[in-house]
Amino acid sequence: MTIIYGIKNCDTMKKAFRWLDEHGVSYEFHDYKKQDIDENVLRAAINEHGWEEVINRRGATWRKLPDDVQNTINETAAIKIAGENPSIIKRPLLVHQSKTYLGFKDETYAQIF
């Protein structure tokens, strides 16, 4: 089973959905806005990639965090912050064959599938 995590109206998510649909890849969509995060998947992604990659530090949600939070974040804090602000998680977060992938690139998805 392939599961794609994110927010439906995100432009990068739309590109990923389009790619998956055009290539006949069956997937389940987990919408952070409606279903919250899956903490086990978040932890798996952080274990594979590090919190620095999983947390989108270039987006508006990150910029809204107080400086002291940004400057002292660690893995535990990243999980807590992502639970409270799922928009801060890099999108999409794809789970395929028990492995996690962050972001969307045509080339990467072509290699995965």
C-alpha positions in Angstrom: 0.0 0.0 0.0 1.2 3.5 -0.9 0.1 6.3 1.3 0.7 10.0 0.6 0.4 12.4 3.5 -0.1 16.2 3.2 -2.6 18.9 2.5 -5.0 18.6 -0.4 -4.7 22.2 -1.7 -0.9 22.3 -1.7 0.6 22.9 -5.2 3.3 20.3 -4.6 0.7 17.8 -3.5 -1.3 18.4 -6.6 1.8 17.7 -8.8 2.3 14.4 -6.9 -1.3 13.4 -7.2 -1.2 14.1 -10.9 1.9 12.1 -11.4 0.6 9.1 -9.4 -2.8 9.2 -11.3 -1.1 9.5 -14.7 1.2 6.6 -14.0 -1.6 4.4 -12.6 -0.2 4.2 -9.1 -2.8 3.2 -6.5 -2.5 5.2 -3.3 -4.4 6.3 -0.2 -4.4 10.0 0.8 -4.0 11.0 4.4 -5.1 14.7 4.8 -3.4 16.4 7.8 -6.2 18.9 8.0 -8.9 16.3 8.4 -7.0 13.4 10.0 -4.2 15.0 11.9 -0.7 13.5 11.6 0.2 9.9 12.0 2.9 10.1 14.7 4.3 6.7 13.8 4.8 7.8 10.2 6.3 11.1 11.3 8.7 9.3 13.6 9.7 6.9 10.8 10.3 9.8 8.5 12.4 11.6 11.1 14.4 8.4 11.8 15.1 8.0 8.0 15.7 11.7 7.1 16.3 13.6 10.3 14.0 16.3 11.7 15.9 18.9 9.7 14.6 17.5 6.5 11.1 16.6 7.6 10.3 20.0 9.1 9.9 22.6 6.3 12.0 25.5 7.6 11.3 27.6 4.6 7.6 27.9 4.9 5.3 30.4 6.6 4.5 28.0 9.5 8.2 27.9 10.5 8.6 31.6 10.2 5.7 32.1 12.6 7.4 30.1 15.3 9.1 32.2 18.0 12.9 32.6 17.6 13.6 30.7 20.8 11.6 27.7 19.5 13.4 27.8 16.1 16.8 28.0 17.8 16.2 25.2 20.3 14.3 22.7 18.2 15.3 19.0 18.4 13.7 15.7 17.4 11.3 15.7 20.3 10.3 19.3 19.8 9.9 18.7 16.1 7.4 15.9 16.7 5.4 18.1 19.1 5.4 21.1 16.8 4.4 19.0 13.8 1.5 17.5 15.8 0.3 21.0 16.6 1.1 22.5 13.2 0.9 19.7 10.5 1.5 22.4 7.8 5.1 22.5 8.9 5.8 19.0 7.6 7.5 18.9 4.2 5.0 17.8 1.6 4.2 15.3 0.3 5.4 12.7 2.7 5.1 9.4 0.8 5.2 6.0 2.3 5.8 3.1 -0.1 7.0 -0.4 0.9 7.8 0.7 4.5 10.1 3.5 3.3 9.4 7.3 3.5 10.1 9.9 0.8 9.9 13.7 1.2 8.8 16.2 -1.4 8.0 15.6 -5.0 10.2 15.3 -8.1 9.2 13.4 -11.3 12.6 11.6 -11.4 12.3 10.4 -7.8 8.8 9.1 -8.2 9.8 7.4 -11.5 12.6 5.6 -9.5 10.2 4.6 -6.7 7.5 3.2 -9.0 
